[in-house]
Amino acid sequence: MSLQEAAARADALAQEGAERELADLRTSWGDELEAAARSQDFRERAVAFRALGQFRWRAKEELLRRGLDDDSPAVRGSALLSLELLSREHPSSVNSVRSKLHSLATSDGNEAVRRLAVLSLKNGSPQRDTIVLLEGLADNDDADAQLRKAAAGLAQRLSRKKPRR
């Protein structure tokens, strides 16, 4: 079984709520995942960073953060997909890297990475600086149309979640 296949199996176990089996799978694949995340080949790193989310491996969030700084857009995108998945139940995953997500959303050289950064922000706390940033992206005529649409929708969603004072 490859790491990619093990990650797909882990995702299925997580969705089934099979925590014991998922923990056993994490144990048996931990070293290989770590090695793949440090590989010279960006494709192996991308699989590893995507696997972190599929394994629901919150204990490896520090490793995941390194994926957000990777030179490869594929790796950054995989790390963002995992971050979004992990943050569905734990907004702290997004809140701890909020400034990095802001940076990726506004200035990454890859449009897909920018959109994924915006997508990841949806699971964080509705903070004013994020809403302002998203509104700015939505109003930026020079930005990609899909990015603008995603930013506008998320700004509205977070504004509705934000507690009134």
C-alpha positions in Angstrom: 0.0 0.0 0.0 1.3 3.5 -0.9 1.1 6.5 1.4 -1.7 7.9 -0.8 -3.7 4.7 -0.5 -3.1 4.6 3.3 -4.3 8.2 3.5 -7.5 7.4 1.6 -8.0 4.5 4.0 -7.4 6.8 7.0 -10.0 9.3 5.6 -12.5 6.5 5.3 -11.8 5.3 8.9 -12.1 8.9 10.2 -15.5 9.3 8.5 -16.7 6.0 10.0 -15.5 7.1 13.4 -13.1 4.1 13.7 -10.7 5.9 16.0 -8.8 2.8 17.2 -8.1 1.7 13.6 -7.2 5.2 12.6 -4.7 5.5 15.4 -3.1 2.1 14.4 -2.8 3.3 10.8 -1.2 6.6 12.0 1.4 4.6 14.0 2.3 2.4 11.1 2.7 5.2 8.6 4.2 8.0 10.8 7.8 7.5 9.8 7.0 7.2 6.1 4.8 10.3 6.1 7.6 12.3 7.8 10.1 11.2 5.3 7.8 12.0 2.4 7.2 15.5 3.8 11.0 16.1 3.7 11.5 14.6 0.2 13.3 16.5 -2.6 10.4 15.5 -4.9 7.6 18.0 -4.6 5.1 15.3 -5.7 6.0 13.2 -2.6 5.8 16.2 -0.4 2.3 17.1 -1.8 1.1 13.6 -1.1 2.5 13.8 2.5 0.9 17.1 3.3 -2.4 16.1 1.9 -2.2 12.9 3.9 -1.9 14.9 7.2 -5.5 16.0 6.8 -6.7 12.6 5.6 -5.1 11.0 8.7 -6.8 13.8 10.8 -3.3 14.1 12.4 -3.7 17.2 14.6 -0.5 16.3 16.4 1.4 17.1 13.2 0.1 20.6 12.8 3.7 22.0 13.1 4.8 19.9 10.2 1.7 21.1 8.3 2.7 24.7 8.9 6.0 24.1 7.1 4.0 22.9 4.1 2.4 26.4 3.9 5.9 27.8 3.3 7.0 25.3 0.7 8.4 26.5 -2.7 6.0 24.3 -4.6 2.4 25.6 -5.2 1.3 21.9 -5.2 2.7 21.4 -1.8 1.2 24.6 -0.4 -2.1 23.6 -1.9 -2.0 20.2 -0.3 -1.2 21.7 3.0 -4.1 24.1 2.7 -6.5 21.3 1.9 -5.3 19.5 5.0 -5.6 22.6 7.1 -9.1 23.2 5.9 -10.1 19.6 6.8 -8.5 19.7 10.2 -10.0 23.1 11.1 -13.6 21.9 10.5 -13.8 20.6 14.1 -11.0 22.8 15.5 -11.0 26.5 14.5 -7.7 26.9 16.4 -6.0 25.2 13.5 -6.8 28.2 11.3 -6.5 30.8 14.0 -2.9 29.7 14.7 -1.8 30.4 11.1 -4.2 33.3 10.3 -1.5 35.8 9.3 0.1 33.2 7.0 -3.3 32.5 5.4 -3.7 36.3 4.9 -0.4 36.5 3.2 -1.1 33.5 1.0 -4.6 34.8 0.1 -3.3 38.2 -0.9 0.1 37.7 -2.4 0.8 34.1 -3.4 1.9 33.8 -7.0 -0.5 30.9 -7.7 -4.2 31.7 -8.0 -5.3 28.2 -6.9 -3.2 28.6 -3.7 -4.8 32.0 -3.1 -8.3 30.5 -3.4 -7.4 27.6 -1.1 -6.1 30.1 1.5 -9.4 31.9 1.3 -11.3 28.6 1.6 -9.2 27.7 4.7 -10.1 30.9 6.4 -13.8 29.9 6.5 -13.3 27.6 9.5 -11.5 30.2 11.7 -13.0 32.7 14.1 -14.8 35.6 12.4 -12.1 38.3 13.1 -12.5 41.8 11.7 -9.0 41.8 10.1 -9.9 38.7 8.1 -13.3 40.2 7.0 -11.6 43.4 5.9 -9.0 41.5 4.0 -11.6 39.4 2.2 -13.7 42.5 1.3 -10.6 44.0 -0.1 -9.9 40.9 -2.3 -13.6 40.9 -3.4 -13.3 44.5 -4.5 -10.0 44.1 -6.3 -10.7 44.4 -10.0 -7.3 43.1 -10.8 -7.8 39.8 -8.9 -9.0 36.5 -10.4 -12.8 36.4 -10.7 -13.0 33.1 -8.8 -10.9 34.5 -6.0 -13.1 37.6 -5.8 -16.2 35.5 -5.7 -14.9 33.2 -3.0 -13.6 36.2 -0.9 -17.0 38.0 -1.2 -19.0 35.0 -0.1 -16.7 34.2 2.8 -16.6 37.9 3.9 -20.4 37.8 4.1 -20.5 34.5 5.9 -18.0 35.5 8.5 -19.8 38.9 9.0 -22.9 36.9 9.8 -21.0 34.7 12.3 -19.4 37.7 14.0 -20.9 38.5 17.4 -22.5 42.0 17.6 -21.4 44.4 20.3 
